[in-house]
Amino acid sequence: MRGQSRSRAAKTEVLRRFGASLVSESQDVAAEVRRLTGGRGAELVFDPVGGQGFAQLAKATANGGPPALYGALATDATVIDPFDIFARHLTVRGAALTARMRDDAQFALKKRFVGDRIADGSLRPVIARTFPLDEIADAHRFIEAREQIGKVVVTP
């Protein structure tokens, strides 16, 4: 647990350097989001992790807002109390990039959207580390340690 909090503190600092105005360690995410939105809640929530944290994010969502899950990094089940869904008329969404990649025209649009933003500087991907392909096992160990901040790139 100690390593996780050290890692979390380092990641929080990086988020602040990249311009995050609020990075909260608060356990009551829903209350913090309601405070920041004047009681309304978040219009849209994207979660790449899932697990128990997704239920907290769903509670932070505005009435009718869609909490969207697009990853499953958590090892525990992703469960939401149905009364939290009923109370605010939520529609839970799932989004998988692989499903979006099946349509060649849509995929081309997405690549162009990202490429244009990288070119104009409005999107600046953070590369944590680059590994040559023959060090793929080292790349996996690096990712599994959960210490990276940014993406891991493997080159041929």
N, C-alpha and C positions, 0 to 999 in steps of 0.2 A: 503494500500500500504506500509506503514511503516513496518509492520510486515513481509511482503514479502521481502523487501530489507534486513532486519535483518536476516531473514531465509536464503536468497540467500548468504549473506556474510558469514554466518556460514558454509553453504554447500561448498562454494568456498574454505574456509580455510581447510576443511576436504579433499577435492579433492587434494589440494596441499600437505597435509600431506601424502596422499596415492601415491604421486609421479607424479601427473599431472604437466607437465612442463608449460602448459599455460591454464589458466582459464580466459576467457575474458568476460567482461561485455559489450563489444562493441556491438552497435546496428547493425553494418555492418559486419555481420559474413562472408559474401562472400568475402569482401575485405580483411579481416584478414586471411582467409584461402588461398586466392590467394597469399598474401604476404608470408605466411609461406611455400607455395609450389612452389615458384618461378613463379607464374602466372598460374600454371597448374590446380589447384583445387584438391579437395579430390577425390581419386579413388573410395571410397565407403563411403556412409553416412548412419548411422542407427539412426532413430529417434523414440523414444517411446512416443512422445508427440503429434505431428501433429499440427493442427491449423495453424495460420499465420507464425509461426516459420519454418514450413516445407518448405514453399516457399523460405525462406532465405537459408535454407540448400541446397535446390535444386540448387540455384544460386551458391553455393559454390562447387558444384560437377564438376569434370573434364569432358571434352568432352567424351561422351559415357558412363560415369559412372552412376551407378544406385543409386539414392537416395532411401532408403528403409524405409518404415513406418511399425513399428511393435507394435504400441500402439496408443491410442487415449485419452490421458490424458487432452488435451486442450478441452475447451468447445466451441470454435469457429470452423468454417468450415476449412477444410484443402483444400486450393485452390492454384494451381500453374498457373501462367500466361503461356499459351501455347507457347508463343514466347521464354520463357526461356527453354522450353523443345525442341523446334525446333532448336534453336540456337546452342545447344550443343549435339543434338541427344541423349537425355536422355531417359532411360527406367525406369519409376517409378515402384518400386516393393512394394508389400505388403507381409508381413510374419506373419502368425499366428501360435503360438506354438500349438494351439489345432489341426490344420491341420496336423502338424508334428507328433502329438502323436497318430494319428489313425493307423499308421503302426507300429506294435509291434516291428519288427526288428529294424527300424529306431529309435524308442523311446528308445529301449535298448542300442543302440550305443550312443545316446545322454546322457543317464544317466551314462553310463560307462565313457564317455569322461569327464563329469563334476566330477564324483566321483574320477577318477584317479587324476585329477588336485587338488582337495581338499586334497586328500591323500598325494600328493607330495609337497603341499604347494604353488604351482604356482597360485592357485585360493583360495582367502581367503574371503569368503562372510562376509559382515558386517551386524550384527544383531543389529537393532536399539533398539528393545525391544521385550520381550516375554510375552505373555498373556495366562493365562489358559482359556480353552474354555468357562467357565462360566462367563468370563469377555469380551466376544466377542463384546458387545456394546462399551465397553471402547476402545477396539482395533480399532474399526471403527472410533470412535471419534478421536483417536490419528492419524490415517491415514488421515482423512479428514482435520485435522489441518495443514497438509503438512509441519510439522516441523521435521519429522524423517529423519535421514540420515542412510540409510541401509534398510534392510528388517524387516518386522514385522512377528513374528512367533507366531502361536497359537498352544498350546499343549493340548492334551486330558485331 
